Amino acid sequence: LRLALYQHWSLYESLCNTTYTSARLKLWSVQGQKRLQEFLADMGLPLKQVKQKFNSMDMSLKENLREMIEESANKFGMKDLRVQTFSIHFGFKNKFSASDIVYATTSLMENIEKEEPETTNFIKALDSLSRGNLDKLHQGLDLAKKQLRAIQQTVASCICTNLVISQGPFLYCSLMEGTPDVKLFSKPVSLCLLSKNLLKSFVCSTKNKRCKLLPLVMAAPMDVEQGTVIMVGIPPETESSDKKNFFGRAFEKAADSTSSRTLHNHFDMSSECRGRS
C-alpha cells in the first residue's frame, strides 16, 4: 500500500501523514477531515481499530485490508493507492517494506536530536541495515514518524497562511526562523520531502490550473549564527519522475549573478546551501 509506515503505526496516523492521501483528501482543512471520516466509513473500519497499532488490529480486518482500501480509494479519487513493493521478514514480528527502510535510514542520517557529526549519523544508518541491529532500525522508524508529522503540520501551516507565492515562472515558499520544527528542515532530504509534499498539496488545493505547470523553490534557515539558508528546487507536478532536475545549474547561475556565497555539496544538485549576501 502507498501508505507511509502503516505496518509500524496506526492506519489512521499513516493515512494522515502520507503525502498522497493527505493531498488528495486535503487533510489540512475541515472538509478534508470530514472526507477522511467518510473514507473510513466507506471501508467499514471502526475508528477504534484504525487508531490502534496496526499489529493490534483484528486479524480478519488485516487480511482483507488491501482489497477494502483499494475499493474505497477508487471512489475517493485515489486510484494509485495500491503499489507493488518488496518486503523482508526477520522472524514473525519484524516485517519491513522497502519504503520503511528508506524512511528509517534517511531519518537516522539526518537526525537532529543529538549534536553529532554527520559521519556518526551515517554509520548509525548503515548499522541499522544489519539484521543484528533491529533496535537501531526501529529507532529510525520512530524518527521518521516524527519527521512525517512535522511535514504535514508545516504543509498545513504554509497552505492555510498562504506562504506559497507565485513568482512568475515558479512557485516560492520560505520558512522563517522560529517556525515549528524548522531545524528539522535544515537538512536536504527532509526539506526535499517537505517541498514535494507541499507542492502536491498546493496543486490539489488551488483552483489555478497553471500551478500544475510550475516548479517550487523552497528555502529554510540552515545556520542562524552563520546566516545561511538551504534551498531546494522541485520540478512541476506534471513532469514524470525520470526527467532531469535542472535546478542545480539554475542555482549556480543565480549565485553568480547575485554574488552570493553558495555551497553545492549534496548528491542531488537541486539543493544548495546559500549565505545571505
C-alpha positions in Angstrom: 0.0 0.0 0.0 1.1 3.6 -0.7 0.9 4.4 3.0 3.9 5.5 5.0 5.0 3.1 7.7 1.4 1.8 8.2 2.7 -1.6 9.5 4.6 0.2 12.3 2.0 2.8 13.0 -1.8 3.0 13.2 -3.7 3.0 9.9 -5.2 6.4 10.9 -1.8 8.1 11.5 -0.4 6.6 8.3 -3.4 8.0 6.3 -3.0 11.4 7.9 0.8 11.6 7.4 1.2 10.1 3.9 1.7 12.7 1.1 -0.6 11.0 -1.4 -3.6 10.6 0.9 -3.1 13.9 2.7 -3.0 15.9 -0.6 -5.9 14.0 -2.3 -8.2 14.3 0.8 -6.9 17.9 1.6 -6.5 16.9 5.3 -5.3 20.4 6.3 -9.0 21.6 6.0 -12.1 20.8 8.0 -13.7 19.4 4.8 -10.7 17.2 4.3 -11.0 15.7 7.8 -14.7 15.1 7.1 -13.7 13.2 3.8 -11.3 11.1 5.8 -14.1 10.0 8.2 -16.2 9.2 5.1 -13.4 7.2 3.6 -13.0 5.1 6.7 -16.8 4.6 7.0 -16.9 3.5 3.3 -14.3 0.8 4.1 -16.4 -0.3 7.1 -13.5 0.1 9.5 -14.3 1.1 13.1 -12.4 4.1 14.4 -11.2 2.2 17.4 -9.5 -0.3 15.0 -7.8 2.2 12.7 -6.5 4.3 15.6 -4.7 1.4 17.4 -1.3 0.0 16.3 -1.6 -2.0 13.0 -0.3 -5.1 14.7 -3.1 -4.9 17.2 -5.9 -4.7 14.6 -8.3 -7.7 14.2 -6.7 -10.3 12.0 -9.9 -10.5 9.9 -9.6 -6.8 9.0 -5.9 -7.0 8.3 -6.3 -10.0 5.9 -8.7 -8.1 3.7 -7.3 -4.6 4.3 -5.7 -4.1 0.9 -8.8 -5.0 -1.0 -11.0 -2.9 1.3 -8.8 0.2 0.9 -8.4 -0.2 -2.9 -12.1 -0.4 -3.5 -12.9 2.6 -1.4 -9.9 4.6 -2.6 -11.1 4.4 -6.2 -14.4 6.1 -5.1 -12.4 9.0 -3.5 -10.1 9.6 -6.5 -7.1 7.7 -5.1 -6.6 5.1 -7.8 -2.9 4.6 -7.2 -3.1 3.8 -3.5 -2.0 0.2 -4.0 1.5 -0.3 -5.4 3.9 -3.2 -5.7 7.0 -3.3 -3.4 9.5 -5.6 -1.8 9.4 -6.6 1.9 11.6 -8.6 4.2 10.8 -10.6 7.3 13.0 -11.1 10.4 11.1 -13.7 12.4 7.4 -13.4 13.0 7.2 -9.8 14.4 9.7 -7.9 12.2 8.4 -7.1 8.8 9.7 -4.2 6.7 8.8 -2.9 3.3 11.4 -1.2 1.1 10.0 2.2 1.9 10.1 1.5 5.6 13.9 1.0 5.3 14.3 4.2 3.3 12.4 6.3 5.8 14.3 4.8 8.7 17.8 5.2 7.3 17.3 8.7 6.0 15.9 9.8 9.3 18.9 8.3 11.1 21.3 10.1 8.7 19.6 13.5 9.3 18.9 13.0 13.0 19.0 16.4 14.7 18.1 15.3 18.2 21.7 14.8 19.2 24.6 17.2 18.2 26.7 14.5 16.5 29.0 14.6 13.4 27.3 13.7 10.1 29.7 10.8 9.8 28.4 9.3 13.1 24.8 9.5 11.9 25.8 7.9 8.6 27.4 5.0 10.4 24.3 4.6 12.6 22.2 4.5 9.5 24.5 1.9 7.9 24.4 -0.2 11.0 20.6 -0.2 11.1 20.7 -2.3 7.8 22.2 -5.2 9.7 19.9 -7.9 10.9 21.6 -7.8 14.3 20.7 -4.1 14.8 17.0 -4.1 14.6 16.8 -1.8 17.6 18.5 0.9 15.5 16.2 0.3 12.6 13.2 0.8 15.0 14.8 4.0 16.3 14.9 5.2 12.7 11.3 4.4 12.2 10.4 6.4 15.3 12.4 9.4 14.0 10.7 9.0 10.6 7.2 9.2 12.3 8.2 12.5 13.9 9.5 13.8 10.6 6.3 12.9 8.7 4.1 14.5 11.4 6.3 17.7 11.2 6.0 17.7 7.4 2.2 17.5 7.5 1.9 20.2 10.2 4.2 22.5 8.2 2.3 21.9 4.9 -1.0 22.7 6.6 0.5 25.9 8.0 2.0 27.0 4.7 -1.3 26.5 2.8 -3.5 28.0 5.5 -1.4 31.1 5.8 -0.8 31.5 2.1 3.0 31.2 2.3 3.3 29.7 -1.2 3.8 32.6 -3.6 3.7 32.7 -7.4 6.9 34.3 -8.6 6.2 34.3 -12.4 7.9 31.1 -13.8 7.9 29.3 -10.4 6.3 29.0 -7.0 8.2 30.1 -3.9 8.0 29.4 -0.2 10.3 30.4 2.6 10.3 29.1 6.1 11.1 31.7 8.7 13.3 31.4 11.8 11.1 30.4 14.7 8.8 28.2 12.6 8.0 25.0 14.5 10.3 22.1 13.5 12.3 24.5 11.3 15.6 22.9 12.4 14.5 19.6 11.1 14.2 21.1 7.6 17.8 22.4 7.7 18.7 19.0 6.2 18.5 18.4 2.4 16.4 15.2 2.3 13.9 16.5 4.9 13.5 19.7 3.1 13.0 17.9 -0.2 10.3 15.7 1.3 8.6 18.7 2.7 8.8 20.6 -0.6 7.4 17.7 -2.7 4.6 17.3 -0.2 3.9 21.0 -0.2 3.8 21.2 -4.0 1.5 18.3 -4.4 -0.8 19.6 -1.7 -0.8 23.1 -3.0 -1.7 21.9 -6.5 -4.6 20.0 -5.1 -5.8 23.0 -3.1 -5.6 25.8 -5.7 -8.1 26.5 -8.5 -5.3 27.9 -10.6 -4.6 25.2 -13.1 -1.4 26.9 -14.2 0.2 25.9 -10.9 0.5 22.3 -12.1 3.0 23.5 -14.7 5.2 25.5 -12.2 8.1 24.2 -10.2 8.6 25.1 -6.5 11.7 26.7 -4.9 11.8 26.4 -1.2 14.1 27.9 1.4 14.7 27.2 5.1 17.2 28.5 7.7 20.3 26.3 7.9 22.6 28.0 10.4 21.2 31.1 12.1 24.6 32.2 13.5 26.3 32.0 10.1 23.3 33.5 8.4 22.9 30.6 5.9 19.9 29.1 4.3 19.3 25.9 2.4 17.3 25.9 -0.8 15.8 23.1 -3.0 14.1 23.2 -6.3 11.2 20.7 -7.1 10.1 20.1 -10.7 6.4 20.7 -11.6 3.8 18.1 -10.6 3.0 17.3 -14.3 6.6 16.2 -15.0 7.4 12.5 -14.8 10.0 11.4 -12.2 12.5 10.3 -14.8 13.0 13.8 -16.1 16.2 15.6 -15.0 16.0 18.4 -12.4 17.8 21.4 -13.9 17.7 23.5 -10.7 21.3 22.7 -9.8 22.5 24.8 -12.8 19.9 27.4 -12.2 21.0 27.9 -8.6 24.6 28.3 -9.8 23.7 31.0 -12.3 21.6 32.8 -9.7 24.5 32.7 -7.2 26.9 34.1 -9.8 24.5 36.9 -10.8 23.9 38.0 -7.2 27.5 37.3 -5.9 26.1 35.1 -3.2 28.2 32.6 -1.2 26.9 29.1 -2.1 27.9 25.5 -1.5 26.7 22.6 -3.7 27.8 19.6 -1.7 24.8 17.2 -1.9 24.2 14.2 -4.1 21.3 16.0 -5.6 22.5 19.3 -7.0 18.9 20.7 -6.9 19.6 21.6 -3.3 22.2 24.2 -2.1 23.4 26.0 0.9 23.4 29.7 0.4 24.8 32.5 2.6 23.0 35.8 2.8 24.9 38.3 0.8 
